[in-house]
């Protein structure tokens, strides 16, 4: 029922991809998504070396025999990322897919990945960047609307419009992200022209996500109005859960505080304290507007089963509506 170019390309049962998330995309979560029929993604940026990433890949392999991928970050970083070395590990370990994400296309990495028989999914937030990714050789493109948790892009275009526009502009398979957490969002994305979805925030609210119970409870408690766009002043917009420290960050940005001052809040270790230690006032906790439809912490399998079974009920209901028109 859900056979698309994405499922065929990646060798997965359902066109559901777990987004690469800092401090979240551990082998246990990645393997759980892949075992449930989707595609899990490890994050390379938090591995200091090629060998560290190799260990993450090997651990994931010990937990699943299904396809999974690795995210390669093209975002600005406080330290130089060893992307060339990460790609070597990915190819040497036979990982079948890479998700690149950031403010630029993966142009310099495409030849090596193609040579290594790795499928390339580029994730971006505009039709312009989606076209560029296709032109340089991406096998598929994921676009995320401004509802997205984490990086949102600078154009403030919602998922509904962005996915439709990208579907018209591209010939490679399209994946939709931003505001998708359940069967309703999944079916809507397919209706808009996507051939798969990428989901982040919902997978954070799962038992397998390596996050503190305090943060998971925050996700469940928050509604759709309790997020904010931060870091616009430095051209690196992200969506985060509203909190006193996020309000302080917004105030700092409004008065054009320098990067050095902003880093006292947005530094990666502060976010780790929020996510991993449950210190909710220690830093910024990224999440999407879709928190408004998340009401409990469940297993990864339950997330994917709900999407699949729910879609099987929604599609016939829509067909009956059309038939009676």
C-alpha positions in Angstrom: 0.0 0.0 0.0 2.9 2.4 0.7 5.2 1.5 -2.1 7.0 4.6 -3.4 10.2 5.5 -5.0 11.6 6.1 -1.5 10.8 2.6 -0.2 12.2 1.1 -3.4 15.4 3.2 -3.3 16.1 2.6 0.4 14.8 -1.0 0.7 12.5 -0.1 3.5 8.9 -1.2 4.2 7.4 2.2 4.9 8.4 5.6 3.6 9.1 6.9 7.1 12.5 8.4 8.0 13.7 9.4 11.5 15.4 12.7 11.2 19.0 13.0 12.3 18.9 14.8 15.7 21.7 16.0 17.9 22.0 14.1 21.2 19.0 12.0 20.2 19.8 9.7 17.2 21.6 7.0 19.1 22.0 3.4 17.8 19.1 2.2 20.0 16.6 4.7 18.5 18.0 4.3 14.9 17.7 0.5 15.1 14.2 0.7 16.5 13.0 2.8 13.6 14.6 0.5 11.0 13.3 -2.6 12.8 9.8 -1.1 12.6 10.0 -0.7 8.9 11.3 2.9 8.5 14.8 4.3 8.1 16.7 5.3 11.2 19.5 7.9 10.9 22.6 8.2 13.1 24.3 11.7 13.5 27.9 12.0 12.6 28.6 15.5 13.9 28.9 14.4 17.5 31.5 11.8 16.7 35.0 13.3 17.2 36.6 10.9 14.8 36.0 8.4 12.0 36.5 5.6 14.4 33.9 6.9 16.8 31.3 7.0 14.0 32.4 3.5 12.9 31.6 2.2 16.5 28.2 3.9 16.3 27.6 2.2 13.0 28.7 -1.2 14.3 26.6 -0.9 17.4 23.6 -0.1 15.2 24.3 -3.1 13.0 24.3 -5.3 16.1 20.7 -4.1 16.9 19.2 -4.4 13.4 19.7 -6.1 10.1 17.6 -3.5 8.3 18.8 -0.5 6.3 19.8 2.6 8.2 21.6 5.8 7.3 23.9 8.5 8.7 23.4 12.3 8.8 26.2 14.5 7.5 25.9 18.1 8.8 26.7 21.0 6.4 25.6 23.6 9.0 28.1 26.1 10.5 29.9 24.5 13.4 32.0 25.6 16.3 34.5 22.9 15.3 35.6 21.6 12.0 33.6 18.4 11.2 35.5 15.5 9.8 32.9 14.9 7.0 35.4 13.4 4.6 36.5 10.9 7.2 32.9 10.2 8.2 32.1 9.4 4.6 35.0 7.0 4.5 33.6 5.1 7.5 30.1 5.1 6.0 31.3 3.6 2.7 33.7 1.1 4.4 30.9 -0.1 6.7 28.4 -0.5 3.8 25.8 2.0 5.1 23.3 2.4 2.3 22.1 5.9 2.8 23.3 9.4 3.8 21.2 12.4 4.8 23.1 15.7 4.2 21.5 18.7 5.8 22.5 22.4 6.0 22.7 25.7 4.3 24.5 24.4 1.2 24.3 21.5 -1.2 26.5 18.4 -0.7 28.3 19.1 -4.0 31.9 18.1 -2.9 30.7 14.8 -1.4 28.5 13.5 -4.2 31.1 11.8 -6.3 32.6 9.9 -3.4 29.2 8.8 -2.1 28.1 7.8 -5.6 31.3 5.8 -6.1 30.6 4.1 -2.7 27.0 3.2 -3.8 25.5 5.3 -1.1 22.1 6.9 -1.7 22.1 10.6 -1.0 19.1 12.4 0.6 19.6 16.2 1.0 17.5 18.0 3.5 16.8 21.7 3.1 14.1 24.3 3.7 13.6 25.9 0.3 12.7 25.0 -3.3 15.8 26.8 -4.5 18.1 24.6 -2.4 16.1 21.5 -3.3 16.6 22.2 -7.0 20.3 22.7 -6.4 20.6 19.4 -4.5 18.9 17.6 -7.4 21.2 19.3 -9.9 24.4 18.2 -8.1 23.3 14.6 -7.9 21.1 14.0 -4.8 19.0 10.8 -5.2 16.2 12.3 -3.1 15.4 15.6 -1.5 13.7 16.3 1.9 12.1 19.7 2.4 11.1 20.9 5.9 8.6 23.6 6.6 8.9 26.2 9.3 6.9 24.1 11.7 10.0 21.9 11.9 11.8 21.5 15.2 15.5 22.4 15.1 16.7 24.1 11.9 13.9 25.8 10.0 15.6 27.8 7.3 15.3 31.6 6.8 12.2 31.9 4.5 9.4 31.0 6.9 7.5 28.9 4.5 5.1 26.3 5.9 5.1 22.6 5.1 1.8 22.7 3.1 3.1 25.2 0.6 6.7 24.2 0.5 6.0 20.5 -0.3 3.6 21.4 -3.1 6.1 23.8 -4.6 9.0 21.4 -4.3 6.9 18.5 -5.8 6.4 20.7 -8.9 10.0 21.7 -9.2 11.8 18.3 -8.7 12.0 15.0 -10.6 13.8 13.1 -7.9 11.7 11.6 -5.0 10.5 14.2 -2.5 10.3 13.7 1.3 8.3 16.0 3.5 9.1 17.2 7.0 7.8 19.7 9.5 4.6 19.2 11.5 4.3 15.5 10.8 3.8 13.1 13.7 0.9 10.7 12.9 -1.2 9.2 10.2 -3.0 12.5 9.4 0.3 14.2 8.6 1.6 11.2 6.7 -1.4 11.0 4.4 -1.4 14.8 3.9 2.3 14.7 2.9 1.6 12.0 0.3 -1.4 14.0 -1.0 0.8 17.1 -1.4 3.2 15.2 -3.7 5.8 13.7 -1.3 6.8 10.1 -1.5 7.9 9.8 2.1 8.1 11.7 5.4 10.9 12.7 7.8 9.9 12.8 11.5 11.9 14.2 14.4 10.0 15.5 17.4 7.6 12.6 17.6 10.5 10.2 17.8 11.9 12.2 20.7 8.8 11.3 22.6 9.5 7.6 22.5 10.9 5.1 25.0 13.9 4.4 22.9 15.0 8.1 22.6 17.9 8.6 25.0 16.4 11.7 26.6 15.6 12.5 30.3 12.0 11.9 31.4 11.7 15.6 32.3 12.3 16.6 28.7 9.9 13.9 27.4 7.2 15.1 29.8 7.8 18.7 28.6 7.1 17.5 25.0 3.9 15.9 26.1 2.8 18.9 28.2 3.6 21.6 25.6 0.9 22.8 23.1 1.3 24.1 19.5 1.9 27.7 20.6 4.7 27.0 23.0 7.6 27.1 20.6 9.7 29.9 19.2 12.1 30.6 16.4 15.6 31.5 17.8 19.0 32.4 16.4 17.5 34.4 13.6 19.9 37.2 14.4 22.9 35.0 13.4 21.2 33.5 10.3 20.8 30.0 11.8 17.1 29.8 12.7 15.9 27.0 14.9 12.6 26.2 16.6 12.7 25.5 20.3 10.3 25.0 23.2 9.5 28.2 24.9 11.1 28.6 28.4 12.5 31.4 30.5 15.9 30.9 29.0 14.5 31.0 25.4 12.7 34.2 26.3 16.0 35.6 27.5 17.7 34.5 24.3 15.0 36.3 22.2 15.6 39.4 24.3 19.3 39.2 23.7 18.7 38.8 19.9 16.3 41.8 19.9 19.1 44.0 21.3 21.6 42.6 18.8 23.8 40.8 21.4 27.1 39.6 19.9 27.6 35.9 19.2 29.9 35.5 22.2 27.0 36.4 24.5 24.5 34.2 22.6 26.9 31.3 23.0 26.4 31.4 26.8 22.9 30.0 26.0 23.1 28.3 22.6 26.2 26.2 23.2 25.8 22.5 22.5 26.6 21.4 26.0 23.8 23.5 27.3 21.3 21.7 25.1 22.8 18.4 26.2 22.0 19.4 29.8 18.4 20.0 28.8 17.9 16.9 26.8 20.1 14.3 28.6 20.1 15.6 32.2 16.6 17.0 32.3 17.8 20.5 33.5 15.1 22.3 31.6 16.4 25.8 32.5 20.0 25.0 31.4 19.7 25.8 27.7 17.6 25.5 24.6 15.5 22.4 23.9 14.7 22.0 20.2 11.2 20.8 19.2 8.6 21.4 16.5 5.1 22.8 16.6 3.9 19.2 16.4 4.3 19.0 20.1 0.7 20.2 20.0 -0.5 16.7 18.9 1.8 14.6 21.0 0.0 13.5 24.2 2.1 10.5 25.5 5.4 8.8 25.3 5.2 5.5 23.4 7.5 3.0 21.7 9.0 3.6 18.2 7.0 0.6 16.9 3.8 2.2 18.2 4.6 5.4 16.4 5.1 3.6 13.1 2.2 1.2 13.5 -0.2 4.1 14.3 0.9 5.9 11.1 0.5 2.8 8.9 -2.7 1.6 10.4 -4.2 5.1 10.7 -3.3 5.8 7.0 -5.1 2.6 6.0 -8.2 3.9 7.6 -7.9 7.5 6.4 -7.4 6.7 2.7 -10.6 4.7 2.2 -12.6 7.3 4.1 -11.3 10.0 1.7 -12.2 7.7 -1.2 -15.7 7.4 0.1 -16.0 11.2 0.4 -14.9 11.5 -3.3 -17.3 8.7 -4.4 -20.2 10.4 -2.7 -19.5 13.8 -4.1 
